C-alpha cells in the first residue's frame, strides 16, 4: 500500500523559495519510529504527519519531525499542511483547519492566496548571554533573551545580521532548540528581519521559521510599540510573514506553493 506525500514551499508565493516541508495525510496513525525514518529520508527541515480525528469536524492530529527529532511547534509545516488540505479538497475553502498538537489546538484560515495561522505566543525574557554564545555566532549582541524553545539575539542592524557566519559545531552544544538573530529591517515596508539556526536538531540554518515569530512578534512589539508587522527571514531562500499579536496568541500569515507530489512505498 502506498502513502501519498507532498512537497510544499511555505512562506513564499513562488516555487523554490521559502521553506520546504513534506506533508503526509495518513489514513490512520503510524508509529513515531516510522515517521522519524520518513523525515530522515525526506531530509527537509520538517516533515508533517496528519491523521484525521474520528469525530466529525474535530480536524487532525498533527506531528512534526526534523531529520533527527520530533518538535513541539512548527509554523511552516503547519502552513504547508493547511495548504495541502485545501488544495486537495479535503477541506472546504471557507472551513477552518484544526490541528491538535503538542502545543495545543492550532488553527488555520484561508484569505485569498494567504493562509493565517493562530499560534501560541512564546515571549522571551532577558538573560545574560550564555558563555560562548556570542563567540559561536561571531557577534556583539545588543540584547539576549530566552523563549520557551530558543535563544534570541538582537543585533545592531541588518548588515550585521546578514554577515553572521556561525560556528555550527559550537552552536550544537547549547541545550536550547536553536538561536534566532534579529534586527530592524532596511527594506521599506518591512519591520524586522531574522535568521534562525538549529544545528542540534539537524538544521544548520532554517530558511523560514514560523514558530520563531511567536517570540519575535512580542519582542518587536516591545521595541516598536505596535501590534502588526511585516517580517522577512533573510536566509538564502528567504520568506515573508505577516505577524499580528492577539493577546497570548500570534497570528502568522503566509503563502505556500506545491512543488512535488509522490508516493511512499515503505
KOLKOL-334033 format. One line per 8 residues: number of its first residue (from 1); their letters; for each residue x, y, z of N, C-alpha, C. Coordinates in Angstrom, 3 decimals, padded with zeros to 6 digits, always signed. Example, Ala and Ser with C-alpha at 12.3 -4.5 7.8 and 13.67 -1.06 7.14 Angstrom:
# KOLKOL-334033
1	AS	+013.190 -005.690 +007.800 +012.300 -004.500 +007.800 +013.200 -003.300 +007.800 | +012.850 -002.250 +007.080 +013.670 -001.060 +007.140 +012.900 +000.030 +007.870
END
This chain:
# KOLKOL-334033
1	XXXXXXXX	+000.842 -001.186 +000.000 +000.000 +000.000 +000.000 +000.882 +001.242 +000.000 | +000.585 +002.182 -000.873 +001.409 +003.393 -000.966 +000.811 +004.518 -000.135 | +001.666 +005.480 +000.211 +001.259 +006.624 +001.010 +001.608 +007.902 +000.258 | +000.608 +008.713 -000.141 +000.927 +009.977 -000.811 +001.745 +010.897 +000.097 | +002.644 +011.651 -000.526 +003.436 +012.649 +000.175 +003.589 +013.849 -000.748 | +003.501 +015.038 -000.187 +003.519 +016.272 -000.967 +004.647 +017.170 -000.457 | +005.400 +017.732 -001.374 +006.480 +018.676 -001.059 +005.958 +020.087 -001.327 | +005.947 +020.919 -000.290 +005.386 +022.269 -000.366 +006.453 +023.279 +000.060
9	XXXXXXXX	+006.555 +024.382 -000.685 +007.376 +025.512 -000.256 +006.476 +026.502 +000.468 | +006.784 +026.784 +001.729 +005.931 +027.602 +002.586 +006.556 +028.963 +002.840 | +005.702 +029.949 +003.090 +006.078 +031.351 +003.277 +006.731 +031.916 +002.021 | +006.149 +031.544 +000.884 +006.581 +032.081 -000.400 +005.422 +031.972 -001.379 | +005.423 +032.814 -002.426 +004.411 +032.709 -003.473 +004.985 +032.152 -004.764 | +006.232 +031.644 -004.707 +006.880 +031.111 -005.905 +007.661 +029.848 -005.545 | +007.705 +028.859 -006.445 +008.483 +027.653 -006.173 +009.952 +027.966 -005.919 | +010.555 +027.112 -005.082 +011.990 +027.146 -004.791 +012.382 +028.323 -003.906
17	XXXXXXXX	+011.404 +028.961 -003.278 +011.669 +029.950 -002.247 +011.080 +029.470 -000.938 | +011.116 +030.312 +000.080 +010.533 +029.972 +001.366 +011.175 +028.752 +001.993 | +010.378 +028.014 +002.760 +010.887 +026.864 +003.496 +010.165 +025.599 +003.046 | +010.875 +024.608 +002.528 +010.213 +023.384 +002.077 +009.807 +022.477 +003.234 | +008.655 +021.852 +003.086 +008.179 +020.854 +004.042 +007.531 +019.722 +003.266 | +007.622 +018.523 +003.808 +006.883 +017.384 +003.271 +005.640 +017.181 +004.121 | +004.540 +016.823 +003.477 +003.263 +016.633 +004.178 +002.702 +015.265 +003.825 | +002.390 +014.465 +004.857 +001.724 +013.171 +004.705 +000.379 +013.239 +005.409
25	XXXXXXXX	-000.706 +013.074 +004.668 -002.031 +012.927 +005.271 -002.313 +011.443 +005.366 | -002.256 +010.902 +006.570 -002.328 +009.461 +006.796 -003.772 +008.995 +006.956 | -004.117 +007.802 +006.495 -005.465 +007.274 +006.718 -005.688 +006.866 +008.169 | -004.607 +006.519 +008.861 -004.662 +006.120 +010.268 -003.289 +006.377 +010.876 | -003.215 +006.352 +012.198 -001.969 +006.652 +012.879 -000.851 +005.678 +012.533 | +000.366 +006.177 +012.528 +001.573 +005.356 +012.359 +002.483 +005.621 +013.544 | +003.413 +004.692 +013.803 +004.272 +004.857 +014.972 +005.336 +005.912 +014.713 | +005.842 +006.495 +015.798 +006.787 +007.599 +015.713 +008.089 +007.189 +015.043
33	XXXXXXXX	+008.496 +005.932 +015.227 +009.734 +005.483 +014.594 +009.654 +005.552 +013.079 | +008.516 +005.132 +012.521 +008.322 +005.215 +011.066 +008.320 +006.674 +010.614 | +007.621 +007.530 +011.344 +007.589 +008.945 +010.980 +008.996 +009.535 +010.973 | +009.795 +009.195 +011.979 +011.151 +009.725 +012.026 +011.987 +009.211 +010.852 | +011.795 +007.974 +010.466 +012.524 +007.442 +009.317 +012.127 +008.166 +008.029 | +010.838 +008.443 +007.865 +010.381 +009.171 +006.685 +010.996 +010.573 +006.684 | +010.977 +011.248 +007.834 +011.544 +012.596 +007.913 +013.034 +012.586 +007.601 | +013.727 +011.561 +008.060 +015.158 +011.455 +007.752 +015.357 +011.238 +006.255
41	XXXXXXXX	+014.484 +010.435 +005.650 +014.584 +010.170 +004.220 +014.286 +011.431 +003.406 | +013.282 +012.213 +003.822 +012.944 +013.459 +003.119 +014.066 +014.479 +003.275 | +014.705 +014.508 +004.438 +015.849 +015.380 +004.711 +015.505 +016.856 +004.495 | +014.270 +017.228 +004.837 +013.857 +018.623 +004.855 +013.835 +019.095 +006.307 | +013.733 +020.410 +006.498 +013.751 +020.891 +007.880 +012.585 +020.334 +008.680 | +011.426 +020.089 +008.032 +010.307 +019.455 +008.728 +009.521 +018.560 +007.766 | +009.029 +017.447 +008.303 +008.010 +016.634 +007.643 +006.813 +016.563 +008.575 | +005.625 +016.863 +008.048 +004.398 +016.899 +008.845 +003.556 +015.664 +008.565
49	XXXXXXXX	+002.957 +015.118 +009.627 +002.092 +013.947 +009.521 +000.730 +014.293 +010.119 | -000.324 +014.177 +009.303 -001.681 +014.482 +009.730 -002.501 +013.206 +009.765 | -003.260 +013.018 +010.836 -004.177 +011.897 +010.954 -005.558 +012.439 +011.291 | -006.580 +012.167 +010.469 -007.915 +012.705 +010.763 -008.481 +012.121 +012.051 | -009.113 +012.974 +012.850 -009.802 +012.518 +014.055 -011.136 +011.874 +013.671 | -011.587 +010.935 +014.498 -012.805 +010.197 +014.172 -014.040 +011.083 +014.291 | -014.021 +012.039 +015.245 -015.185 +012.890 +015.444 -015.278 +013.891 +014.300 | -016.421 +013.986 +013.676 -016.627 +014.898 +012.555 -016.379 +016.347 +012.996
57	XXXXXXXX	-015.594 +017.058 +012.209 -015.333 +018.459 +012.499 -014.229 +018.711 +013.496 | -013.625 +017.642 +014.031 -012.580 +017.823 +015.040 -011.194 +018.010 +014.434 | -011.073 +017.864 +013.130 -009.807 +018.168 +012.478 -008.834 +017.012 +012.486 | -007.559 +017.336 +012.693 -006.461 +016.383 +012.505 -005.503 +016.416 +013.682 | -004.956 +015.266 +014.005 -003.754 +015.220 +014.844 -002.569 +015.531 +013.941 | -001.682 +016.390 +014.403 -000.549 +016.848 +013.591 +000.737 +016.698 +014.392 | +001.739 +016.066 +013.760 +003.068 +015.925 +014.365 +004.104 +016.378 +013.353 | +005.218 +016.925 +013.880 +006.281 +017.447 +013.025 +007.609 +016.787 +013.402
65	XXXXXXXX	+008.377 +016.435 +012.371 +009.688 +015.819 +012.594 +010.741 +016.502 +011.730 | +011.865 +016.857 +012.348 +013.063 +017.212 +011.590 +013.737 +015.902 +011.184 | +014.853 +015.951 +010.455 +015.538 +014.692 +010.150 +016.032 +013.928 +011.378 | +016.095 +014.612 +012.544 +016.653 +013.956 +013.729 +015.748 +013.948 +014.948 | +014.726 +014.824 +015.010 +013.917 +014.954 +016.225 +012.460 +015.259 +015.894 | +011.558 +014.834 +016.788 +010.202 +015.373 +016.790 +010.216 +016.697 +017.538 | +009.450 +017.677 +017.049 +009.444 +019.006 +017.658 +008.046 +019.343 +018.168 | +007.991 +020.350 +019.066 +006.742 +020.716 +019.725 +005.928 +021.751 +018.953
73	XXXXXXXX	+006.573 +022.512 +018.078 +005.855 +023.562 +017.364 +006.593 +023.867 +016.070 | +005.842 +023.948 +014.965 +006.442 +024.281 +013.671 +005.438 +025.067 +012.851 | +005.841 +026.246 +012.400 +004.951 +027.099 +011.632 +004.862 +026.724 +010.170 | +006.017 +026.590 +009.502 +005.956 +026.435 +008.051 +005.342 +025.101 +007.642 | +005.572 +024.034 +008.426 +004.968 +022.744 +008.086 +003.476 +022.723 +008.412 | +003.030 +023.541 +009.364 +001.592 +023.688 +009.608 +000.950 +024.448 +008.459 | +001.602 +025.507 +008.004 +001.124 +026.242 +006.835 +001.038 +025.309 +005.627 | +002.080 +024.511 +005.414 +002.090 +023.565 +004.298 +000.974 +022.539 +004.432
81	XXXXXXXX	+000.708 +022.078 +005.650 -000.351 +021.088 +005.875 -001.716 +021.657 +005.523 | -001.995 +022.877 +005.985 -003.275 +023.508 +005.655 -003.404 +023.704 +004.145 | -002.325 +024.143 +003.516 -002.317 +024.326 +002.061 -002.685 +023.033 +001.343 | -002.126 +021.907 +001.762 -002.410 +020.622 +001.117 -003.871 +020.238 +001.313 | -004.427 +020.439 +002.513 -005.825 +020.082 +002.757 -006.758 +020.867 +001.849 | -006.498 +022.160 +001.674 -007.358 +022.948 +000.791 -007.122 +022.599 -000.683 | -005.872 +022.419 -001.058 -005.567 +022.160 -002.463 -006.146 +020.828 -002.931 | -006.192 +019.826 -002.046 -006.692 +018.504 -002.405 -008.184 +018.344 -002.097
89	XXXXXXXX	-008.831 +019.440 -001.708 -010.278 +019.448 -001.432 -010.662 +018.545 -000.269 | -009.717 +018.251 +000.602 -010.067 +017.551 +001.837 -010.659 +018.505 +002.857 | -010.583 +019.792 +002.563 -011.135 +020.833 +003.410 -011.755 +021.887 +002.510 | -012.976 +022.303 +002.820 -013.639 +023.334 +002.026 -012.915 +024.668 +002.171 | -012.980 +025.486 +001.120 -012.252 +026.754 +001.100 -012.556 +027.628 +002.313 | -013.818 +027.654 +002.731 -014.223 +028.529 +003.828 -014.057 +027.890 +005.200 | -013.651 +026.627 +005.237 -013.531 +025.911 +006.508 -012.250 +026.305 +007.236 | -012.273 +026.157 +008.546 -011.086 +026.368 +009.371 -010.367 +025.042 +009.563
97	XXXXXXXX	-009.075 +025.026 +009.298 -008.271 +023.838 +009.563 -007.961 +023.784 +011.056 | -008.194 +022.626 +011.661 -007.983 +022.448 +013.103 -006.943 +021.350 +013.308 | -005.880 +021.694 +014.012 -004.773 +020.768 +014.232 -004.541 +020.593 +015.735 | -004.564 +019.341 +016.186 -004.296 +019.010 +017.588 -002.833 +018.583 +017.689 | -002.063 +019.300 +018.498 -000.603 +019.150 +018.502 -000.061 +019.130 +019.923 | +001.233 +018.948 +020.025 +001.907 +019.042 +021.318 +001.806 +020.443 +021.922 | +001.524 +021.437 +021.093 +001.365 +022.817 +021.569 -000.104 +023.226 +021.644 | -000.998 +022.244 +021.750 -002.408 +022.542 +021.866 -003.078 +022.640 +020.507
105	XXXXXXXX	-004.283 +023.195 +020.505 -005.044 +023.343 +019.273 -004.509 +024.528 +018.475 | -004.152 +024.276 +017.222 -003.725 +025.317 +016.288 -004.736 +025.356 +015.157 | -005.024 +026.548 +014.653 -005.973 +026.659 +013.546 -005.361 +027.441 +012.398 | -005.954 +027.244 +011.220 -005.539 +027.971 +010.024 -006.790 +028.356 +009.253 | -006.793 +029.576 +008.731 -007.898 +030.051 +007.897 -007.326 +030.590 +006.597 | -008.164 +030.533 +005.562 -007.725 +030.923 +004.227 -008.288 +032.299 +003.877 | -007.432 +033.177 +003.371 -007.827 +034.519 +002.955 -007.218 +034.778 +001.576 | -007.949 +034.396 +000.523 -007.401 +034.500 -000.825 -006.207 +033.581 -000.976
113	XXXXXXXX	-005.082 +034.122 -001.398 -003.871 +033.316 -001.569 -003.053 +033.210 -000.279 | -003.521 +033.845 +000.788 -002.807 +033.824 +002.066 -003.490 +032.877 +003.036 | -002.693 +032.277 +003.904 -003.172 +031.426 +004.983 -002.724 +032.057 +006.296 | -003.658 +032.145 +007.254 -003.324 +032.714 +008.564 -003.378 +031.626 +009.625 | -002.277 +031.475 +010.352 -002.161 +030.504 +011.437 -002.400 +031.193 +012.769 | -003.072 +030.513 +013.683 -003.292 +031.005 +015.044 -002.445 +030.147 +015.976 | -001.363 +030.755 +016.509 -000.372 +030.044 +017.298 -000.254 +030.663 +018.694 | +000.269 +029.905 +019.669 +000.527 +030.490 +020.985 +001.756 +031.401 +020.943
121	XXXXXXXX	+001.676 +032.536 +021.630 +002.854 +033.389 +021.772 +003.871 +032.706 +022.689 | +005.147 +032.879 +022.373 +006.222 +032.324 +023.207 +007.219 +033.445 +023.515 | +006.805 +034.448 +024.304 +007.668 +035.613 +024.542 +008.953 +035.240 +025.263 | +009.975 +036.050 +025.012 +011.271 +035.830 +025.642 +011.374 +036.619 +026.946 | +012.356 +036.255 +027.761 +012.774 +037.055 +028.903 +014.259 +037.360 +028.744 | +014.663 +038.533 +029.205 +016.064 +038.942 +029.084 +016.948 +038.057 +029.957 | +018.092 +037.667 +029.426 +019.064 +036.870 +030.172 +020.464 +037.405 +029.880 | +021.411 +037.017 +030.723 +022.815 +037.234 +030.385 +023.195 +036.235 +029.293
129	XXXXXXXX	+023.994 +036.666 +028.350 +024.392 +035.777 +027.263 +025.079 +034.539 +027.813 | +024.613 +033.338 +027.457 +025.296 +032.123 +027.907 +026.749 +032.121 +027.453 | +027.658 +031.615 +028.271 +029.068 +031.592 +027.886 +029.273 +030.923 +026.527 | +029.956 +031.604 +025.645 +030.298 +031.053 +024.339 +029.290 +031.316 +023.246 | +028.102 +031.835 +023.572 +027.086 +032.025 +022.541 +027.497 +033.098 +021.541 | +027.923 +034.251 +022.036 +028.337 +035.325 +021.135 +029.511 +034.889 +020.269 | +030.416 +034.146 +020.862 +031.584 +033.680 +020.108 +031.176 +032.667 +019.038 | +030.208 +031.792 +019.353 +029.746 +030.810 +018.370 +029.074 +031.497 +017.184
137	XXXXXXXX	+028.405 +032.628 +017.457 +027.770 +033.387 +016.382 +028.742 +034.360 +015.715 | +029.791 +034.749 +016.438 +030.727 +035.751 +015.925 +030.134 +037.145 +015.917 | +029.371 +037.495 +016.976 +028.653 +038.768 +017.005 +028.870 +039.478 +018.338 | +028.464 +040.751 +018.358 +028.366 +041.526 +019.591 +026.882 +041.828 +019.818 | +026.213 +041.073 +020.681 +024.767 +041.233 +020.834 +024.389 +042.588 +021.429 | +023.284 +043.129 +020.937 +022.665 +044.289 +021.564 +021.776 +043.839 +022.713 | +021.217 +042.621 +022.581 +020.287 +042.085 +023.580 +020.282 +040.569 +023.427 | +020.118 +039.858 +024.549 +019.971 +038.405 +024.533 +018.766 +038.027 +025.387
145	XXXXXXXX	+017.894 +037.200 +024.835 +016.736 +036.699 +025.564 +016.597 +035.204 +025.382 | +015.646 +034.628 +026.118 +015.368 +033.194 +026.021 +013.868 +032.989 +026.014 | +013.381 +032.250 +025.001 +011.968 +031.888 +024.924 +011.797 +030.449 +025.393 | +010.601 +029.917 +025.218 +010.347 +028.526 +025.593 +011.261 +027.571 +024.847 | +011.609 +027.912 +023.597 +012.360 +026.984 +022.762 +013.792 +027.414 +022.457 | +014.042 +028.721 +022.365 +015.250 +029.218 +021.708 +015.891 +030.385 +022.454 | +017.144 +030.656 +022.087 +017.777 +031.923 +022.432 +017.417 +032.959 +021.371 | +017.297 +034.205 +021.811 +017.037 +035.341 +020.929 +018.183 +036.325 +021.075
153	XXXXXXXX	+018.797 +036.699 +019.952 +019.912 +037.638 +019.954 +019.573 +038.791 +019.018 | +019.519 +039.999 +019.566 +019.295 +041.185 +018.740 +020.636 +041.773 +018.336 | +020.758 +042.126 +017.048 +021.972 +042.747 +016.528 +021.697 +044.197 +016.142 | +022.765 +044.939 +015.880 +022.654 +046.386 +015.680 +021.868 +046.743 +014.435 | +022.042 +045.981 +013.338 +021.383 +046.349 +012.081 +021.351 +045.147 +011.147 | +020.678 +045.329 +010.022 +020.512 +044.231 +009.077 +021.833 +043.803 +008.453 | +022.728 +044.738 +008.218 +024.025 +044.374 +007.641 +024.774 +043.414 +008.556 | +024.752 +043.685 +009.864 +025.415 +042.801 +010.817 +024.760 +041.431 +010.824
161	XXXXXXXX	+023.434 +041.401 +010.726 +022.707 +040.134 +010.736 +023.040 +039.292 +009.502 | +023.047 +039.929 +008.343 +023.336 +039.195 +007.111 +024.769 +038.673 +007.084 | +025.661 +039.324 +007.802 +027.074 +038.946 +007.782 +027.404 +037.781 +008.711 | +026.470 +037.348 +009.545 +026.750 +036.303 +010.534 +027.064 +034.978 +009.845 | +028.175 +034.377 +010.257 +028.587 +033.060 +009.785 +028.866 +032.197 +011.023 | +027.854 +031.494 +011.528 +028.014 +030.801 +012.811 +028.991 +029.634 +012.742 | +029.520 +029.296 +013.904 +030.260 +028.049 +014.083 +029.230 +027.013 +014.538 | +028.720 +026.223 +013.600 +027.616 +025.328 +013.915 +028.010 +024.239 +014.910
169	XXXXXXXX	+029.248 +023.809 +014.888 +029.679 +022.786 +015.841 +029.603 +023.319 +017.270 | +029.878 +024.606 +017.468 +029.765 +025.207 +018.805 +028.309 +025.445 +019.168 | +027.489 +025.883 +018.208 +026.070 +026.089 +018.498 +025.382 +024.784 +018.870 | +025.841 +023.692 +018.293 +025.216 +022.391 +018.524 +025.295 +021.973 +019.995 | +026.235 +022.530 +020.720 +026.446 +022.132 +022.110 +025.470 +022.791 +023.081 | +024.745 +023.836 +022.637 +023.827 +024.520 +023.546 +022.548 +023.700 +023.710 | +021.955 +023.788 +024.908 +020.829 +022.932 +025.260 +019.525 +023.341 +024.587 | +019.390 +024.585 +024.147 +018.141 +025.043 +023.555 +017.952 +024.464 +022.153
177	XXXXXXXX	+016.685 +024.548 +021.660 +016.390 +024.056 +020.313 +017.234 +024.774 +019.268 | +017.374 +026.107 +019.392 +018.132 +026.867 +018.409 +018.352 +028.301 +018.843 | +018.858 +029.098 +017.910 +019.171 +030.506 +018.158 +018.592 +031.336 +017.023 | +017.766 +032.312 +017.376 +017.284 +033.277 +016.381 +018.040 +034.576 +016.563 | +018.413 +035.195 +015.444 +019.033 +036.511 +015.477 +018.105 +037.465 +014.732 | +018.063 +038.705 +015.179 +017.094 +039.635 +014.600 +017.628 +041.058 +014.659 | +017.079 +041.904 +013.780 +017.388 +043.333 +013.781 +016.260 +044.054 +013.072 | +016.265 +045.368 +013.156 +015.369 +046.151 +012.323 +015.700 +045.949 +010.855
185	XXXXXXXX	+014.718 +046.240 +009.986 +014.875 +045.979 +008.554 +015.285 +047.237 +007.810 | +016.043 +047.049 +006.733 +016.409 +048.149 +005.838 +015.329 +048.401 +004.784 | +014.610 +047.362 +004.374 +013.652 +047.470 +003.272 +012.404 +048.233 +003.705 | +011.988 +049.258 +002.976 +010.741 +049.958 +003.313 +009.552 +049.006 +003.321 | +008.688 +049.149 +004.309 +007.523 +048.293 +004.416 +007.758 +047.016 +005.181 | +008.990 +046.740 +005.578 +009.319 +045.573 +006.393 +009.770 +046.074 +007.759 | +009.229 +045.489 +008.832 +009.517 +045.971 +010.183 +010.788 +045.380 +010.773 | +010.987 +044.074 +010.581 +012.186 +043.457 +011.154 +012.594 +042.259 +010.308
193	XXXXXXXX	+013.842 +041.865 +010.467 +014.390 +040.701 +009.774 +014.944 +039.732 +010.804 | +015.147 +038.497 +010.375 +015.688 +037.487 +011.279 +016.374 +036.384 +010.491 | +017.140 +035.580 +011.217 +017.664 +034.301 +010.744 +017.556 +033.321 +011.905 | +017.620 +032.014 +011.597 +017.438 +031.021 +012.655 +018.343 +029.823 +012.419 | +019.030 +029.412 +013.487 +019.996 +028.311 +013.432 +019.596 +027.249 +014.462 | +019.498 +025.979 +014.022 +019.129 +024.887 +014.937 +019.936 +023.631 +014.625 | +021.276 +023.703 +014.673 +022.080 +022.530 +014.310 +021.878 +021.339 +015.237 | +021.487 +021.567 +016.506 +021.256 +020.449 +017.422 +020.060 +019.614 +016.993
201	XXXXXXXX	+019.172 +020.193 +016.159 +018.008 +019.474 +015.653 +018.161 +019.124 +014.180 | +019.387 +019.126 +013.688 +019.653 +018.692 +012.324 +019.441 +019.763 +011.274 | +019.317 +021.046 +011.683 +019.058 +022.132 +010.742 +020.067 +023.249 +011.012 | +021.104 +023.351 +010.195 +022.089 +024.411 +010.434 +021.424 +025.781 +010.349 | +020.812 +026.112 +009.208 +020.041 +027.342 +009.093 +018.701 +027.029 +008.457 | +017.630 +027.367 +009.174 +016.281 +027.130 +008.661 +015.901 +028.260 +007.716 | +015.337 +027.957 +006.548 +015.044 +029.025 +005.587 +014.020 +030.048 +006.074 | +012.867 +029.586 +006.590 +011.835 +030.484 +007.123 +011.139 +029.751 +008.262
209	XXXXXXXX	+011.062 +030.372 +009.428 +010.637 +029.675 +010.633 +009.431 +030.369 +011.249 | +008.247 +029.767 +011.088 +007.058 +030.383 +011.662 +007.115 +030.468 +013.169 | +007.549 +029.394 +013.840 +007.473 +029.342 +015.304 +008.337 +030.404 +015.977 | +009.464 +030.783 +015.366 +010.289 +031.818 +015.999 +009.571 +033.166 +016.036 | +008.638 +033.372 +015.105 +007.914 +034.644 +015.082 +006.862 +034.725 +016.183 | +006.588 +033.608 +016.857 +005.762 +033.651 +018.055 +006.516 +034.306 +019.210 | +007.827 +034.371 +019.102 +008.679 +035.107 +020.044 +009.047 +036.479 +019.480 | +009.394 +036.517 +018.199 +009.826 +037.783 +017.597 +008.707 +038.810 +017.572
217	XXXXXXXX	+007.458 +038.383 +017.392 +006.347 +039.326 +017.414 +006.251 +040.071 +018.733 | +006.156 +039.365 +019.875 +006.140 +040.063 +021.158 +007.393 +040.898 +021.409 | +008.560 +040.415 +020.981 +009.793 +041.175 +021.177 +009.730 +042.506 +020.441 | +009.364 +042.469 +019.159 +009.343 +043.709 +018.386 +008.151 +044.589 +018.745 | +007.126 +044.015 +019.357 +006.051 +044.843 +019.888 +006.576 +045.733 +021.009 | +007.438 +045.181 +021.846 +008.051 +045.996 +022.906 +008.963 +047.053 +022.309 | +009.688 +046.700 +021.280 +010.644 +047.633 +020.684 +009.938 +048.751 +019.909 | +008.913 +048.409 +019.135 +008.304 +049.353 +018.194 +006.947 +049.880 +018.654
225	XXXXXXXX	+006.423 +049.333 +019.751 +005.136 +049.766 +020.302 +004.025 +049.647 +019.253 | +003.941 +048.491 +018.605 +002.881 +048.212 +017.651 +002.516 +046.739 +017.723 | +001.420 +046.359 +017.050 +000.881 +045.010 +017.189 +000.929 +044.197 +015.899 | +001.125 +044.845 +014.771 +001.157 +044.126 +013.491 +002.453 +044.455 +012.762 | +002.968 +043.458 +012.046 +004.281 +043.595 +011.431 +004.320 +042.855 +010.093 | +005.236 +043.302 +009.244 +005.691 +042.519 +008.103 +007.130 +042.125 +008.403 | +007.415 +040.838 +008.323 +008.733 +040.323 +008.687 +009.352 +039.589 +007.506 | +010.672 +039.646 +007.422 +011.417 +038.892 +006.417 +012.457 +038.036 +007.120
233	XXXXXXXX	+012.494 +036.754 +006.754 +013.597 +035.913 +007.200 +014.593 +035.870 +006.048 | +015.807 +036.339 +006.295 +016.746 +036.624 +005.209 +017.788 +035.507 +005.070 | +017.304 +034.273 +005.044 +018.148 +033.142 +004.679 +018.416 +033.193 +003.179 | +019.150 +032.215 +002.668 +019.427 +032.171 +001.230 +018.136 +032.068 +000.421 | +017.166 +031.253 +000.882 +015.894 +031.123 +000.187 +014.962 +032.283 +000.512 | +014.899 +032.672 +001.755 +014.132 +033.831 +002.183 +012.635 +033.610 +002.175 | +011.933 +034.422 +002.962 +010.484 +034.336 +003.001 +009.885 +035.501 +003.754 | +008.597 +035.742 +003.507 +007.872 +036.872 +004.093 +006.725 +036.362 +004.949
241	XXXXXXXX	+006.535 +037.006 +006.110 +005.443 +036.669 +007.012 +004.727 +037.940 +007.437 | +003.409 +037.814 +007.634 +002.647 +038.830 +008.326 +002.462 +038.349 +009.763 | +002.715 +039.219 +010.727 +002.679 +038.851 +012.140 +001.740 +039.814 +012.862 | +000.792 +039.283 +013.625 -000.135 +040.123 +014.379 -000.317 +039.536 +015.772 | -000.181 +040.369 +016.800 -000.381 +039.924 +018.175 -001.865 +039.979 +018.520 | -002.312 +038.965 +019.270 -003.714 +038.878 +019.675 -003.755 +038.274 +021.074 | -003.509 +039.102 +022.101 -003.426 +038.604 +023.466 -002.251 +037.671 +023.633 | -002.538 +036.454 +024.106 -001.460 +035.474 +024.269 -001.301 +034.590 +023.036
249	XXXXXXXX	-001.846 +035.038 +021.902 -001.731 +034.331 +020.635 -001.014 +035.218 +019.624 | -000.465 +034.576 +018.608 +000.165 +035.281 +017.490 -000.433 +034.729 +016.204 | -000.886 +035.622 +015.340 -001.411 +035.216 +014.041 -000.330 +035.415 +012.986 | -000.008 +034.333 +012.290 +001.075 +034.310 +011.305 +000.482 +034.108 +009.919 | +000.742 +035.040 +009.017 +000.236 +034.928 +007.662 +001.332 +034.579 +006.676 | +001.004 +033.676 +005.751 +001.974 +033.301 +004.733 +001.296 +032.655 +003.536 | +002.063 +032.443 +002.495 +001.606 +031.763 +001.291 +002.376 +030.465 +001.110 | +001.886 +029.606 +000.214 +002.529 +028.312 +000.010 +002.308 +027.840 -001.417
257	XXXXXXXX	+003.254 +027.036 -001.912 +003.235 +026.541 -003.283 +003.609 +025.060 -003.277 | +002.800 +024.230 -003.920 +003.147 +022.815 -004.079 +004.193 +022.669 -005.179 | +005.241 +021.899 -004.876 +006.342 +021.706 -005.830 +006.393 +020.273 -006.357 | +005.995 +019.298 -005.543 +006.174 +017.894 -005.926 +005.133 +017.030 -005.231 | +004.598 +016.050 -005.955 +003.735 +015.021 -005.381 +004.336 +013.654 -005.654 | +004.273 +012.784 -004.654 +004.827 +011.457 -004.846 +004.145 +010.442 -003.949 | +004.710 +009.223 -003.896 +004.165 +008.150 -003.076 +005.297 +007.467 -002.345 | +005.082 +007.231 -001.056 +005.994 +006.421 -000.275 +005.650 +004.959 -000.496
265	XX	+006.638 +004.131 -000.723 +006.435 +002.712 -000.971 +006.790 +001.867 +000.239 | +007.234 +002.498 +001.318 +007.656 +001.756 +002.519 +006.809 +002.140 +003.713
END
